[in-house]
Amino acid sequence: MVDPRLALAGREASILPGGAVHDIFGINVLDTPEGSEVAYLALGCFWGAEKLYWTTPGVTNTAVGYMGGTTLNPTYEETCSGRTGHTETVRVTFDPTKVSYEQLLRIFFENHDPTQGMRQGNDVGTQYRSAIFAATPEQAATAASVLEQYGEAFDKAGFGSVTTELVTEPTPFYPAEPGHQQYLFKVPHGYCPIHATGVTCR
């Protein structure tokens, strides 16, 4: 991780225009529909991770961006430089009457390898690390429990220790540029594999 004192400064203004509309849901990508809650999940390249969630029943909106670092409103190139401290993150809004936060976490753990540290497959760097940014104390408690369960499951399957960060303090979400929002809808055959391991825990 970059020393915060050496991190890029960034900028005050968001790099995502205020009127950015979701290609699937048809609403502002940063809207939280009425009755929805918000989850922040980092599981490698955010292009494939976002598609994973926008196709999940009960999810009401998604956006991609950067969390966990120092740089204000970083660009994609800055984040990929390793000098921001951020990891690629998906903002997921969901209707808790249709899909629970715990179910979103199980999708999270079963669709990447949370034991790889600063990488996912051939994608290497701090921007690909696994992280859960809890939005509420209730989310933090649920995430800690589910993380423990999957930690045991991955260890039993021979993968070693889970390196997923669980961040419980308030953390800003910096949305990514328009071209990265719903990237795999814009570029259907774009590269961004899901690194599922086959490990489950029910």
C-alpha positions in Angstrom: 0.0 0.0 0.0 1.2 3.5 -0.8 2.2 5.7 2.1 -0.6 8.2 2.5 2.0 11.0 2.6 3.1 9.9 -0.9 -0.3 9.3 -2.4 -1.6 11.4 -5.3 -3.7 14.4 -4.2 -6.6 14.0 -6.6 -9.2 16.7 -7.0 -12.2 18.2 -5.2 -14.7 17.6 -8.0 -16.2 14.3 -8.9 -15.0 12.8 -12.2 -18.5 11.4 -12.8 -21.0 14.0 -14.3 -24.0 14.5 -12.1 -26.6 13.3 -14.6 -25.0 9.9 -15.4 -27.8 7.4 -16.1 -27.6 3.7 -15.5 -27.7 1.7 -18.8 -29.8 -1.1 -17.2 -31.9 0.6 -14.6 -32.5 3.9 -16.3 -31.9 6.0 -13.2 -29.0 8.1 -12.0 -26.2 5.6 -11.2 -25.8 7.1 -7.7 -29.5 7.1 -6.8 -30.8 5.0 -3.9 -34.3 4.0 -4.8 -36.9 4.3 -2.1 -36.8 1.3 0.3 -33.3 0.3 -0.8 -30.2 -0.1 1.3 -26.6 0.4 0.1 -23.6 -2.1 0.1 -20.0 -1.5 -1.0 -18.1 -4.5 -2.2 -14.6 -4.8 -3.8 -13.9 -8.2 -5.5 -11.4 -7.5 -8.2 -12.0 -5.8 -11.6 -15.2 -3.8 -11.1 -16.5 -4.3 -14.6 -17.4 -8.0 -14.1 -18.3 -7.5 -10.5 -20.9 -4.8 -11.3 -22.5 -7.0 -13.9 -22.7 -9.8 -11.4 -24.8 -7.6 -9.1 -27.0 -5.8 -11.7 -28.2 -9.2 -12.8 -29.0 -10.3 -9.1 -32.7 -10.2 -8.3 -33.5 -7.6 -5.7 -30.7 -5.3 -6.7 -32.1 -1.9 -7.6 -29.0 0.0 -8.8 -25.2 -0.3 -9.2 -22.2 1.9 -9.8 -18.5 1.4 -9.9 -15.9 3.5 -8.2 -12.9 3.6 -5.8 -12.7 3.2 -2.0 -10.3 2.5 0.8 -7.5 4.9 -0.2 -6.3 8.5 0.2 -6.6 10.2 -3.1 -9.7 12.5 -3.6 -11.8 11.6 -6.7 -9.1 9.5 -8.4 -9.2 8.6 -12.1 -8.9 5.0 -13.3 -5.4 5.6 -14.5 -4.4 7.1 -11.1 -5.9 4.1 -9.2 -4.1 1.6 -11.5 -0.8 3.4 -10.7 -1.0 2.1 -7.2 -0.5 5.6 -5.8 -4.1 6.2 -4.5 -4.5 3.3 -2.0 -8.0 2.7 -3.5 -9.5 -0.6 -4.5 -12.1 -1.0 -7.4 -15.5 -1.2 -5.7 -19.1 -1.7 -6.6 -21.8 0.3 -5.0 -24.9 -1.9 -4.8 -28.4 -0.7 -3.8 -30.8 -3.5 -2.9 -34.3 -4.1 -1.8 -33.9 -6.0 1.5 -37.3 -7.6 1.2 -36.1 -9.3 -2.0 -32.4 -9.9 -1.3 -30.6 -9.7 2.0 -27.2 -8.1 2.7 -26.0 -11.6 3.8 -27.0 -13.0 0.3 -25.0 -10.2 -1.4 -22.0 -11.2 0.8 -22.3 -14.8 -0.2 -22.4 -13.8 -3.9 -19.3 -11.8 -3.1 -17.3 -14.6 -1.5 -18.4 -17.2 -4.1 -17.4 -15.1 -7.2 -13.8 -14.2 -6.5 -10.8 -15.6 -4.6 -10.6 -13.7 -1.3 -7.3 -15.3 -0.4 -5.1 -13.7 -3.1 -4.2 -10.4 -1.3 -3.4 -7.7 -3.8 -4.6 -9.5 -6.9 -7.3 -11.4 -8.7 -5.8 -13.9 -11.2 -3.7 -12.0 -13.7 -4.9 -8.6 -12.4 -2.2 -7.6 -9.9 -2.2 -4.4 -7.7 -3.7 -2.9 -4.7 -6.7 -1.8 -6.7 -7.7 -5.5 -7.0 -7.7 -6.3 -3.3 -10.8 -7.9 -1.7 -12.7 -5.6 0.7 -16.1 -5.1 2.3 -17.0 -1.5 3.3 -19.8 -1.8 5.9 -22.3 1.0 5.6 -23.9 0.4 9.0 -23.1 -1.4 12.3 -25.6 -4.0 11.4 -23.8 -4.6 8.1 -20.5 -4.8 9.9 -21.8 -7.5 12.3 -23.2 -9.5 9.4 -20.0 -9.2 7.4 -17.9 -10.3 10.3 -20.0 -13.4 10.7 -20.1 -14.3 7.0 -16.3 -13.6 6.7 -15.6 -16.0 9.5 -17.7 -18.7 7.9 -16.0 -18.3 4.5 -12.6 -18.1 6.1 -13.2 -21.6 7.6 -14.5 -22.9 4.2 -11.6 -21.5 2.2 -9.1 -22.9 4.7 -10.8 -26.3 4.6 -10.7 -26.3 0.8 -6.9 -25.6 0.9 -6.8 -22.0 -0.2 -5.3 -20.6 2.9 -6.3 -17.5 4.8 -8.9 -15.0 3.6 -7.3 -11.6 3.0 -10.6 -9.7 2.6 -10.5 -6.3 4.5 -13.6 -5.5 6.6 -13.8 -1.8 6.9 -16.3 -0.6 9.5 -15.6 3.1 9.7 -17.3 5.5 7.3 -15.4 5.5 4.0 -16.1 7.8 1.0 -17.1 6.2 -2.3 -15.6 8.0 -5.3 -17.5 7.1 -8.5 -15.5 6.2 -11.6 -15.7 7.8 -15.0 -18.8 7.3 -17.2 -17.1 4.8 -19.5 -16.5 2.4 -16.6 -20.1 2.5 -15.5 -21.9 -0.7 -16.8 -18.8 -1.3 -18.9 -19.8 -4.8 -19.9 -23.1 -3.5 -21.2 -21.3 -1.0 -23.3 -18.6 -3.5 -24.3 -20.4 -6.9 -24.1 -17.3 -8.9 -25.0 -15.0 -6.9 -22.8 -12.4 -8.6 -20.6 -13.2 -8.9 -17.0 -13.4 -12.5 -15.7 -15.1 -13.6 -12.5 -12.6 -15.5 -10.4 -14.9 -18.0 -8.7 -13.2 -20.8 -6.9 -16.1 -23.2 -6.4 -15.9 -22.8 -2.6 -19.4 -22.4 -1.1 -20.7 -22.0 2.4 -24.5 -22.3 3.1 
